Amino acid sequence: MLVRLRTLADRLAGSFWPIPGLLVALGLFGGYGLVQLDHGDLLPQALLQHWVYDGGAAGARSLLSAIASSTITVAGTVFSITIAALSLAAGQMGPRLLHNFTRDRGNQVTLGVLLGTFSYALIALRSIRTEEEGNFVPHLGLTVGIALGIACVGTMVYFIGHMASRINVDTVLELVTEDLDDAIERLTVDKRETEPPSAEFWLGARMVTDTRRGYLERIDDEGLASWAAEHGCVIRLLVGIGDFVSPGAPIALTKPAPDGVEEAIRERSVIAKERNSSLDLRFAVRQLVEVAVRALSPGINDPHTAISVVDRLGATLCSLSQRHLPTGVFHRGGRLALYVPSIQYDQLVNTMFHMIRQSAAGTPAVLIQLLRALTQVASCERDTARMHVLNRHAELVLADARRSVASPNDLEDIERRYFDFAQVIKVGPEHYLAGPRYG
């Protein structure tokens, strides 16, 4: 139950409607409350004369009608602009980046302020009475309505500038990079954790299947580890966060196999229809990679955007050089209770660079930038296993360049970049920093 509540909270935080809905409710209840305050005749006469609207019922109705009609019209315009921006983003940067627009607080607040003002104006409008109807004008309500109308003008000006900056590809890349940096901070550890047991440990374990279909979005690993310890078993999940679960396919191994293990795993895990998890380190990486791959497509042909993506991915790996990826091993009472597969360094680097390298075949500028980024990461890294991963990717870039780059001069530049990388691997970053630099 706890894991589902956390998932629901995350989904609400990333949804578009909660903030507009809250502001609409605030407009409804605020309008009703101010009308009741006007009914009480609690406002000082001096305040009515100098600061509060003191016109008649006809003027009040016209004013509130103008506010209501204009705000709902502008709200429709805002919605249209948002949809147009979403279409542009989906076409140029990929549909997986759309949630960055829908969860944007500026868009949500803008639409909420306009719809909330419209709702407020309707509530205040229904309370106005002419002399024939009882002669009541909500003076304070009208004043607040005027203030909200002015606030809507300022909100619309803000929205236009905000939306113009949000559809800029560099701004989008920076936002996704911030998400990736946040994920690195949350999902990595300061110290190296216990390594998982070898494959021989799981010989004789029983397979556990699942009837669900979708991506593993969240798992209560602490709760599942405690359950395994209480029932005297060891559980190894075969899928990690972000992996796809197929109905009938094995989802875990258990040794031994107590009753209720299938139900325990189902109760402590959440399956989603799409890959969109704040606990998946590769999710933000895939977003950046998709922007680069689309930029390198023949229809767009924008290597500068791909180079910006490579720069950010390299910076992420540099920041990761001081941290460790979790191993997914959980102990209880000094004994192994649960092993959840987590992303390893080679898998992360593969996700970052494989598709970009494959799409950049025949584009020397991007291949050079890939080698430059790998060289900078190698100058930050001290882990031997990680250096081998970086070296493998540099060799793949060089091999692709020799196969796809026709110009001898361009190929020579790429080989020089690879030589710099090889020297950093061989003798350390001092050679790279002191040696010749190529543009």
N, C-alpha and C positions, 0 to 999 in steps of 0.2 A: 504493500500500500504506500509506503514512504517513497519508494522509487517512482511510483506513478504520480504522486503529488509533486515531486520535484520536477518531473517531466512536464506536468501541466503548468507549473509556475514558469518554466523556461519558455514554453510555447506561448503563454500569455504575454511574457515580456517581449517576445519577438513578433507578436501579432500587430496588425495595423489598427484594429478597432477599439482596444480598451481605452486609450486616451481620448479619442473623439467621443466615445460613448460616455466617459466620465464627465467631459465638459458639457455635453448635451444635458445630462442629468443635473449638473450644476446650474445650467441656465434655467431649466424648468423649476427646480426647487428655489433657486435664487429669486426668480421672478415672482413666484408665489409668496415667498417670505417678505419681499419688499412691498408687495401690494398689501399684505396684511399690516405691515408697519405703517403704510400710508393710511389705512383704515383707522389706525389707533390715534391719529392726530397728535403724535408725539414730537413732531418737528417744531423747533422754535420758529417764531414768525420772522426773525431777522434772517435765518437761514433760507426760508422760503423766498424772501424778497431779493436776496443777493446771489444765491448760489443754486437754487433749485428751480427747475422749470415751473413757471406759474401761469401757463397759458390755459386756454379752454379745452373742452372735450374734442371739438372738431380738429383743432390744431394738433392735439395729442394723437388722435387717430391717424391723421395724415403722416405725422412724423414716424410713428411706430410702423405704419404700413410701408413707408419708404425704407426703413431700416430692415424690416423683414424681407421685403421683395428683393432688395439689393444684395443682402447677405446670402440668400439662397441662390441667387444668380451667380454671384462670385464663387460660391462653393462649387457650383457646377463647373465653372471655369477652372478652378483649382484641380478638381477631379480630372478634367480633360487634360490639363497640362501634365498631371502625374501619370496618367495612362500613356500619353505620348512619350514621356521620359522613360517609362518602363519599356515601351516598344523599342525605343532607340537603344537602350542598354541591352536588351535581349538580342538585338540584331548585331551590335558591334562588340559587346563584351561577354555575351552568353547569358542564358536564362537563369543560371545558378547564382547570378549576382543580383537577381531581382529582390531577394529578401533584404539586401542592404538599403533598398529604396523604401520598401514597405515598412521596415522597422525604424526608419529615420524619424527621429523625434520632431524635427522641424516640420515635416509633412503632416505628421499626426496632429501636432498642436495647431497648425494653420487651419486644417479642415475642422478640427474640434472647436476652435474659437468662432469660426464662421457659423457652424451649425448650432453651437451653443447660444450665440447671439440671436440667431433666427428663432430658436426655441424660447428664449427669454422674451423676445419682442411679441411672440404670439400670446404668451401667458399674460404679459402686461396689457396687451391690446384688448383681450377679452374682458378686462375689468373696467374699462372706461365706460362711463354713463353720461349721457347728455342731461340737460335739465328735465326733459320730459321722462327720462328713464331713471332719474334719481340723482343726477349731478354728482358724479365722482370721477376725479382725475388723479391717478397715482403720480403725484409730483416727483417724489423721490425715485420711483420706478422709471419715469420718463428721463430723468437726469442721468441715471445709470445707463439707460438705453442709449442715450446720446454718446456717453463716454465709451460704451462698447462699440458703437458704430465707428467712432474715431479710431479705436484700437484695431478694428477690422481693416481700416485703411492702412495702418502701419504694418499689420500682419501680412497683408497682400504684397506690400512693397518688399518686406523681408523675404517672402516666399519666392518672388521672382528672382531675386539675387541668389537666394539659397539654391534654388533648383538649377539655375544656370551654372553654378559652381559644381553641383553634384553630378552633372552629366559629363563633366570633364574627366577624361580617363585617368589622369594623374591623381585627381582627388579620390576617385574610386579605388585605385591601386593603394593609395595611402590608407584608406579606411580598412581595406582587406588586410593590409600589412599590420595595422594596429590590432586587428582581431587575431592574426597569427602570432604576434608578439605576446598578446595576452594568453593565448593558448600555450605557448612555450613556457610562460611563467607559471601557469596553473598546472600543466600536465607533465612537467619534468621535475626532477629531484636534484638536491645538492650533492648527495652521496650515492655511490654505486650500490644498488640493491642486490639481494641474493639471487644468484642465477637459477633458472628453472631446472628441474631434474631432467636427466637424459631420457631419450626415447625408450630405453630398455626398462625404465621404471614403470611404464604404463603397459607393459606386456601383460595380457590377461585381464585388462580392464574391460568393463562393459560399456557399450555405446548407448548413448541417450539421444533419442530423436525428438524433433519438435514438429508440431502440425502447423505452425505459423509461417507466414511469408512476409518478408520485408527486411529492412536494415536494422541491425541492433543499435538502438539509440542510447540506451542507458542500462546499466546493471548495478545492482546493489551488491558490490563485491564483498564489502565487510559483512553484510548480513548473510550472504551465501557461504562465506568462509566460516562464520559462526555456526550455521546450520550443519555444514559438513563435519565440523569438529564435534558437535553434539551427537551426531549419528555415526561417528567413528569411521568416516570415509574421507577419501581425497578426490576432489573434482577437478578436472581439466576441461575448460571450455575450448571448443575448437574454432570459435569465431570471436573476434574482438569488436570493439566499438567501430561502427561504420561498415562492418562486413555484412554481406547478404545472407539471410537465413532462408533456406528452401524447405518447403513442407516435406516431411519424411526423411530428410537428410540428417546425419548425425550432427548434434550441436555440442555434445560434451562426452567425456569419458569419466567413469567413476570406478573407484577401486577401494573397497568392495562396492556392491550396489544395494543400498538400503531402499526400503519402500518409500515412495513419495519423492524421489529425487527429481523426477520430471516436473512435478507440480512445484517443487521448491525453486527450480530454475525459472519456470514460467512466472511465478509470483514475484521474482526478484529481477526481472528483466523487462524491457519495453522494446517493442518492435515498431518501427515507423515505415510509412510508405515511401519516403524519400530520404536520401542521405543528407541530413541537416542537423548535426549534433555539435554542440559546443564542447563536447568531450572527445571529439575526433580531431586529432592533430592534423590529419591529412585533408580535412575539409577545406580549411582556408587555403592550404597549399594548392588544392585542385582548382579553387576559384582563380588564383593568380595564374596557374598554368593554362586554364581555359582562355583567359584574356590573351596570353602570349600566343597560343595556338591559333586563335581566331585572327590575331593581328598578322600572323604569318601566312594566312590563307591567301590564295590568288585573288579572291574578291576584294580583300582589304589591303594586303601588302603594306603593312606598317611595321617595319623592323624596329623603329624607335620605341614603340610600345613594348615589343618583346624584350628589348634591351633593358628597359625600365623594370620589367618583371624579373629578369635575371639578376639585376642589381639587388633587388629586394630579397630574393631568395638566397643570394649569397650572404647578405647581411644577417638574415635569419640563422643560417648555419654558423656564422661567426659568433652570434650570441649564444648559440647552443653549445659551443665548444667548452664553455665553463660549467655545463650542466650535464645531467645524465638522464637517459630515458628510463622510465620504470620497467621492471621486468614482469610485473603482474603476478608475483609470488606472494601469497598470504599465509602466514603461520598462525597457529593457535596452540598455546601451551608448548612452544618449542618444536612443534611438528607441522609439516606441510599440510594445509587444509584445502587450498584452492590455487589454481594456476589459470590466469586469464591472459591470453595472448595479447601482447601490446606491440605497438609499432617499434621496429628496430631502426637503427641508423641507416642501414643500407636500403631498407624499404622507403624511408622518408626521402632519401636522396634520389632514389629511383623515381618516386612520384614527382619530385621537383624537376628533374632534368631529362628524363627519357623522352617524353612527348615533345618537349621544346626542341631537343636535339634532332629528333626525327623530322619535325616540321621545318627546321632551319637548314636542312640539307640544301646546299647550293647558295646559301646566304652567308657570305664570309663575315659580315659585321656581327651577326648574332653568334656564330661559332667562335669568333675571337672573344666576344664578351663572355661566353660560357667558360672558356679557358681562363680568362681574367678572374672571373668570380671563383672558380675552383682554386686558382692560385692564391687569392686572398684568404679563402677558407683554410687552405693548407698552411698558410702562414700563421693562422690562429690556433690550429689544432695541434695537440700533442699525443693523442691517442693513436697507437699504431694501427689498430683495426679500422678506425675511421679513415686514416690516411690511405689504406689499401682501397677503400670504397671510392674515395676521391680520385685516386690514380686510375681506377678502372673506368670511371666516367671520362676522365681526360683522354684516355686511350681511345674510347669510343668516339669522342669528338674528332680526334685526329683521323681516325679511320674513315669516318663519314666525310670529312673534308677532302681526304685524298681520293675518295670515290666520286664526290659530287661537285667539287670546285674546279672549274675549267681553267681559270686564269693562274698561270704560274706565280705571278707576283702575290696574288691573294693567298695562294697556298703557302708561299714562303712566309708571309706574315703569320699565318696560323701555326706553322711549324715553329716559328720563333716564340710564339706564345706558349706552345707546348714545352719548348726547351726551358723557358722560365719556370713553368710549373714543375718540371722534372728536377730542376736544380733546387727548388724549395723543398721538395720531397727528399732529395739526396743529402743536401748540406745544410738545410735550414732556411728560415726566412731572411736571414741577413744577406744572403746572396741576392735574393729578389729585391730587397730594398736598396742595396748598393749598386746593383747592376743596371744595364740599360733598360729603359722603359719604352714600350711601343704603344702607339695610339690605336 
